Amino acid sequence: MNRKRLRELVYQKYDGHCAYCGRKLEMKDMQVDHIVSRYNNGTDDLDNLNPACRMCNFRKGVYTIEQFRNEIARQAETAMKTFANRMSAAYGLISYSPHKVEFYFEKRKKQ
C-alpha cells in the first residue's frame, strides 16, 4: 500500500479526530503516531498507527500508551502545585479533578 493511501486510512480510523485528545483534525494537520514507536520495534502497519494532533504526538514521543497516560496525569498534578494555578482554581478559572486519563480512542471503543 502506498504512503498516501495508508495516511488516508489512518485519518479515517477515528473519523478525522486525534486518537488521544479527540480534537477534530484537518488531514493536512494530522500526524501519524506509532502506537508502539519504531524506537521500540513498532511497525508501520495500520494497526500500529493512530491519527494524532501535533501536541499529542509530540508529547507522547516514544512512550507506551500507559506511560503517556501517566505522564499527562502527572503534568496536571504538577501544574496544580504552583501558586498561580492554585489561585486560578480558587477563582474558578481552571479546575482540576484527579481521575484516570481516558483517550479518545478508548471512549470510541466503548460506544
N, C-alpha and C positions, 0 to 999 in steps of 0.2 A: 504494500500500500504506500502511496506517495505521501510525503510530509504534509502537503496541503490538505489532503483528504483526512489524514489522521487528526490534524488540528481541528478540522470541522467536526469530527466525531467527538473529540474531547469537549469542544464548546457545547455541543448538543447534550452531553452527558447529564447536565443539570440545567437544561433549558437556558443557557446563557448566564448562569449565576456562578459566582465564586463558590467552590465546593466547601470552603471554610467559613467565611463570614456571611455568605448568601447575597452579597450585593450584586445587582444586575451589571453585566459586563457587555461592552461592545466587543465584537470579535477582534477588532484591531488592538484593543487594550488587554485582552486576555493573555495571561502567561500560562504555560503548560508546566504543571508541577508533577514531579515524580513522587508518588506516594512513598515508595521506598527509593531513596535517592540513588543515583548512579554511583555515588561515592560508596554506598553500602550495597553495591551489586544489584541495584534495581534495573529493570528492563524498560525498553521503550514500547511495551505492549499497552494497548488501550486500558486494560485492567489495572495498570500501574500508573496511569496518568489522570490527573484531575485539572479542571479549569481553575485558575486562581487569579485574583487581583494582584497587582504588583506588591501591595503592602503585605498580604498574607504569604505570598510566595517568598518574598524577601525574608520575612520573619521566621518562616518555617525552615528555610535552608535545608540542611541535611537531617533535621530531626525526624524521628518517627512520629506517627500521629499522637501517641501518648506523651512523648516529650514535648511536642508542640502545644498540646492541651495544657500540660503542667506549666509551661513557660508563659502562656497567656494568663493563666490564673495567678501565677507568681507576680507578673508585671502589674496586675491590678492591685494586689495586696501591697506591693512595694509603693505604688503611687499613693495609696491611702496613708502612708507613713509621713508624707510631707505635710507641713503646717498648712500650706496653701490649699491642698486638696481636702484636708480635714475641714478647713474653714468653708470651702466651697460646698462641701457636703452639708455642713451645718445650716447654710443658707439655702439649701435645696437646689443648688446649681448643678450639682452632679450627685449621683447616688452609687452606692456600692453595696452589693449583697453577695456574699460568698456563695458560690454554687459551682457545680461541675460544668465545665465548658462543654457545650454541645455544638458540634459543627453542622453546617447546613446539610451536608450530605447525609448525616445521621438522622436529622429531622425528616428528610425526604424519605429515608428508608422506612420510617415509622408510618408514613401515610399510606 
